[in-house]
Amino acid sequence: MRTLGLPAEDGSATAPAQRGSASAKALADTEGTPPTNEDAGNSPTAPADVRVESVTEFTRRVKAVIEAAIDPCWVRGEISNLRAQASGHVYFSLKDAGAQVSCVLFRGDAARSAAAVCDGAQVVVFGEASVYEARGQYQLIVRLVVADGVGRLQREFEALKQRLAAEGLFAPERKRAIPPMPACVGFITSPTGAALQDFLRILTRRGWRGRLVVLPAKVQGAGAGAEMAAMLALAARLRIFDLLVIGRGGGSLEDLWAFNEEALVRAVAACPVPVIAAVGHEIDFTLCDFAADRRAETPSAAAELISSAFVACAERVARAGAAREAALTGAVDRARERLDHARSRLRLLTPGAQVERGWLRLDDCANRLASALAGAVRSKREALIAARSALAARSPEFRVQFASHQLLALWHRLQAASPASVLNRGFAIVRDESGAPVARRAGLRPGQKLTTEFADGAVPVLVEPGR
């Protein structure tokens, strides 16, 4: 279960005594040039017993490390570079004065976010760190966007939710089954609110024949939570109800705050009668929704849930005269088995993570297709320019000029490779008594006479002991 928790950077041989400085000079002289064949032979290689990963394997390992090490969290920042795809997914950057992070808001999550997602908006988002493998780019998969300003109440909401969840108040095993055909239903709400009228209209339209008792209570403002908790206690004492519904119409986080008060949440969880929470609209969530035995998106949805079994039963009775009861029961059972089987296959074939990755790949392919079309036009233009240049390059005058430059370059390279050129660049050649060059220090003897040849002459030197 995801837990939310809101916020509040040496070319040639040299004299032995000058080897270090000569090496440094050679490194400086050759910096920026590609390695020679001799250098390539000394390049380090991976040990034979070390497994070499592919880019895909390495990226997946990085993704696994990031997703395991960084819990879902809240991030505050300013929206920029907003791109809304035709698929309904939204891509943007979340930035502040010091950094920015790429974000993706999938279609379903975008529909549930109450805050406006637009460039320049200051928001607080909740999401999970991940890596988009196709580009090797880390990003934040946003699940919720709220305007920066409702942070205090949202922090209190998340802190209380986390604490109550740790106590097991929202555990699935504590939930009780909702009676399919309750005979007496108690509705804890404001008697003057539109939610009650919607609830009654749905039950009337669907022909529900049960008994409804309105337990009046404030649903907003100071003392609302205490009044609703008192109504729950009264309903438990009366022992006449098969089912209780607690709810109201939609509103802001502040308007619905009474349903997040700890006393009311605990009362809902402790109520001996099954409870349906029907607070606000589909995108509104309160702590009572988690504590109740069942959540309905709206009071109207709660009325449909209560009356659904009754309506189904009435329809079966109306059809009883036209078909045998056994055939009807068998058909219903087979339909339910097929539905359960289809649901099981759907869960297996369409995991959420694979669907989201598919959305990402689809959007990426769409962008790459657009770029490929533009690149094809650009490449044709470049080919035309290249053909014109090739035609101009076949002029005899250009070929003669090019051959002259090549001859001059070869002459310069020949001059640069001569021994005199090497000496003129500051190097020296050390020779022994026979005039042969000395390439290594290891073969020298103390007292041995050597000759150091410079660009402007030679100097005799003597090998000293211990040097």
N, C-alpha and C positions, 0 to 999 in steps of 0.2 A: 504494500500500500504506500503510495507516495505521501510523504510528509512535507507540508508547506511550512516555511519559516520566514516571515516577512522581515524587511529591513527596519528599522526605527527611524642589468644592459651588456781552384787553382788550375789554371789551364796548363802551363808548362812547369817543369821542375824549377824550384827556387832554392836559395841558400837555406841551409837547415836552421840557422838562427832567426830567420825572418819568415818561417813557414806560416805561423798564425796570421800575421798581417797580410801576407801575400794571398792566403786563402780568402780572407775577408775582402780584399780588393777584387779577386777573381769572381767572388759571389756578386759583388756590386756591379762588375762589368758585364756579367751574364744574366742579371735579373731581368725577368720578363721574357726570356727566350725559351723555346720548347726544349725538353731534355733530349740529349743525344742518344744514339743507340747504346753507347757504353753505359750512360746513366740509367737507361731503361733496364739494363740487365741487373742493376743493383736495386731496383724498385722493390718495396716491401710487398709481400703477398699474404693473403689470409692463410692461417695455419690449416692444415688438412683436416684437423678434428673439429673445426669451428663451422657451424651451419650458417650458410649465407642465405639471408631472406630476400624474397622478392619485394618489390615496392608495395604490392598489394598486401602481402603478409605483414610487412613492417607497419603500413598504415592501419591495418586492422588491429595490430597490437597496441599502437598508440591510442586508437579509438577506445579499445577496451580499458586501457589504463586511465584515460581521462574520464570515461563514464563511471568507472568504479571508484575513482578517487574524489570526484567532485559531486556532491549531493545536489539534487534540485534546489535552487535558491532563487532569491529575489535580487534583481539588478535595477538600479535607477539610472536614467540617462535621457538623452534627447534623440528622437527619431530623425534619421536622415537617409538619403538615397532610397526612398521608398519605391518599391516596384510591386504592383498588384498584377498577378498573372490571370489569364483567362480561366484557369482552373479553379480560381478562388483562393489560392495560396498567396501570401504576402511576404515579400522579402525586404529587409531593411537593415540599416546599421544603427546600433545604439552607441552613442558616444557621449563623452564628457570632455573636460579640458585636457585630460592626460592620455586617453586611449579610446578605441572603438572596437566593437565586436559585431560580426555578421550574425543576423538573426533570421529565422524563418518561422512564420505563423501559418500553420496549416488551416485549410478551409473550415473544418469543424471547430477548431479552437478560435478562429477569427469570428465566427458567428456567435460564440459565447462571450466574447470580450465586450464589456460595456463601454470602455473608453474609446474615443475616436483615434484611429491609427492614421496619422498624417505627418508629413515632414514638419519638423520643428516642435512637435508636441513633447512635453515633458511627461514621462510616464515611468511607472514602476512595473516591471515584467517579472513573471515567474516562469522558469524554464529549466531545461537540462542541457548541460554541456555535452557536445558530441563532435564527431568529425565526419565531414562529407568526403567519403573515400575517393570519389572520382577526381577530386581536386586536391585532396590532402589538406583541406582547410577546416580549422575548427570553427564551430558555430554554436549559437544558443538556440535550441528548439523551444520556442515560446509557447506556453500553454495558457497563460492568462495575462492580460494587459489591463492595468488600472491607472487612472489619472493620478499624477503625483499630487497628493493632497489628502487622499483617503487613507494614507499610510498608517496613521495612528490606530484607527479602528480596525484596519485590516491586520495590524500586528497583534492587537489584542485578540482578534478572532483566531488567528493562527496559533498564538500561544496557548489559548484555552483549548482549542481543538487538539493540539498536540498533547496537552496534559490529560485531557479526558480520554483520548485514544489510548494513552499509555495505561490508564486505569482499566481499560477494556470496555468502556461504556459503549463503544461503537462496534464491538466485535460482532461478526456475522452470526456466530452461534447463539447470541443473545436474542436475535430477532425471532419473533413469533409469526406464524402463518396468519394471514388476513382471512377472516371468515368469508367464505364465498358468497353467502347470502345472509348478511346480518339482519336480524329482525328489528333491532333498535340501535340507532346511531346517534351519538352525541357530537355536536359541532361546536367547538370552542372558538368563538370569533366575535367581532363587533356586530351587534344586531342591526346596525344602520349601514354597514358597509356593502359595497357592490359585490364582494366575494360571496356573501350569503345569498344574494339574489341570483348570481350565476349558478351557484350550487343547487338552489331550489329549481331553477329553470331546467337544468339538465336532468334532474331526477324526475321532474314532471313530464318532460318530453319523452323520456325513456319508459314511463309508466311504472316506476318503482312503487311497490306497495308496502314498504317497511315504515317504521316510525322514526321520525327525526325530532330530536330535542336540541334546541339551541341553548348553549350555556354561555350567557353574555359575559364579555370581558373586554377590557381595553386591549388593543393590539399595537399601540404605539404610544411612546412617551413614558414619563416617569410612572412607575408602579404597574405598568402593563404586564411585565413578566410575572410579578407577584400575583396579580389577578388571575392570569391564565393558569399558574401553578395551583392556585386555590380551587379553580374549576376542575382541574384534574383530580385533586384530592376528593372533591365532592362527588365526582363521577365514580370514583373507586368505592366510596362509601355507599352510594345508592345501589350498586350491584344490579342495575337494570340494563346496562349497555353491553352489546356484543362487540361494538367497535367505536372508537373515538377518532374524530378528525380535528386537528388544530391548524389554523391557517388564517390567511388574509390575502388581499390583493398585492400587486407589485409595488415597488418603491425603491428608494435609494438604500444604501447600506445603513445610513442613520435611521431611516424609517423602519427597517426590519430588525433593528438592533435588539428589541425586546426578545426576539426568538433566539438570540445568542447569549442571553443571560444564563449564568451557570445554574442558578436555582431552578429555572424553568427546564433547562436541558436535563438536569438530574431527575426532575419530576417526570418528564416524558419517559426517560429510560426506566424509572422505577414503577411506572404505572402498571397495575395488574391487567388492565384491559389493553388489547392491541391498539396501537396508535398509528394513524396515517398523518404525516406532516405535509401540508399543502400550502406552502408559503411563497407568495410572489409569482413571478413568471418562471419560465423554463430555465433561464440563465441565472436565477437567484438561488443561492445556496445559503442555508443557515445551519447552526449546530443542531437545531431540532430535527433537521432532515436526516442527520447522521444518527441521532439517538432514537428516532422513531423506528417502528417495525417496517415501515414502508414509506417511501417518498413519492408524492405526486407532484408533477411539475406545476400545476395550478389547482385552485379549488375546483374548477370545472373538470379537470382530469381526475381528481379524487371522486367526484360524483360519478363519472363514467366507470371508474374502477369498482366502486361499491355496487353499482347497478348492472355491471356487465354480466355477472353470473345470472342475475334475475332475468335480464333480457334474453340470454341464451336459453334459459329454462322455459320462458314463455314461448319462444319460437319453436322449441322442441314439442311443446304441448300442442301448438297450432298445427304442426305437421303430423301429430300422432295418428290422426284419423286417416291419413293417406298412405302410411307405411307401417310396417310392423316394427315393434320396439326393438327386436333383436337385430334387424337389418340396420336400423338407424344407429344403434349402439356400436355395432361392428364398424360402420362407416366412420363414425366419430373417432373410434379407437385407432383405426388405420390412418386416418388423417393426422391424428396427434402423433402417431409413431413416425409418419413421414416428416412431419414438421420438426420433431425432435432430431431425427436423423439429418435433416437438412441443416438445422442449426449446428449440430456437431460437426458436419462437414465444412460448414461455413467458417466455424472457429478454427478448424485445422488448416483450411486452404487460404484464409485471408488474415494472417496475424497483423496486428496493427503496425508493428515495426516494418514489415515487408511492404505494406501499403504505403507507408510514409516514404520509404526509400524509393519505391516506384514513382511516387509523386515527384520527388526530387529529380530522379533520372529523366522523367518525362519533361519537366520544365527545363532541365539542362539541355536535353536533346532539341527542344524547340528553339532555345537561344543559339545552340550550335548550328542548327539548320539555317537560321537567319544569317549568322556570320559566314557560313559556307557559301550561301548565295552571293553575298556581297564580295567575298573573296574570289569567287569564280569570275565575276565581272572585272575585278581589279587585276587578276592574273592575265585575262585576255588583253587588257590594255597594256600591261607590262610586256607581254609577248610581242605586241605590235611595235612598241618602242624599241625592244631588243632587236627585232627584225630590221628596223630602220638603221639602228646603230651598226648591225652586222653588215648591211649594204654599204654604209659609209666606210666601214673598216676595210673593205676589199679594195680601196683606192691604192694604186702603186705608191703614191707619195707617202701615205701613212705607213705602208709596209716597210719602205726604205728607212723612214724615220725610226720605226720600231726596232728594226735590225741594228741601226746605229746605236740606239740606247742599250740594246742587249750586249753589243760588242764592248761598249764603254763600261757596262756593269761587270762583265767578265774580266776586263783589264783591272778594274778596282779590286775585285775579289782576289786576283792573282797577286797584286801588290800587297794586299792585306795578309795573305798567307805566307809571305816570305819571312825568313828568320830576321832580316833587318827590321821589318815592320814590327815583329814581336818585341825586339829590343827597344825600338823607339817608343813603345807604349809603356815603358817602365819596368819591363821584366829583365832578368839576367840569366845567363847560362853558366853553370858551374861545370868545369872540365877537370879531369885528373891529369897525371903526368903524361899519359899517352894521348891526351887531347880528346878522349871520349867523354860525352856528357854524363854527369852524375845525376841519377834520377831519384835515389833513395839515400837516406842518412845512414841506414843500417850497415852499409858496406864500408864506411869511412873508418880510418885508423888514426889515433892520436899522433900528431906530428906529420901526418900526410900533407904533401904540398898540392894545392889546388889552384886553379886559375878561374877567376870570375870575370866573365865577358859582358861588358855593357855596350850601349850603342856607340859610345865615343872612345872605346878602348877596353883593355883587359887589365885586371889587377890581380897579382899573386896573393893567395891567402894560405894560412896554415891552420890545420885542424888542431884545436887545443884539447887537452885531456878533460873529460867530464863534461863536455858541452854537447 
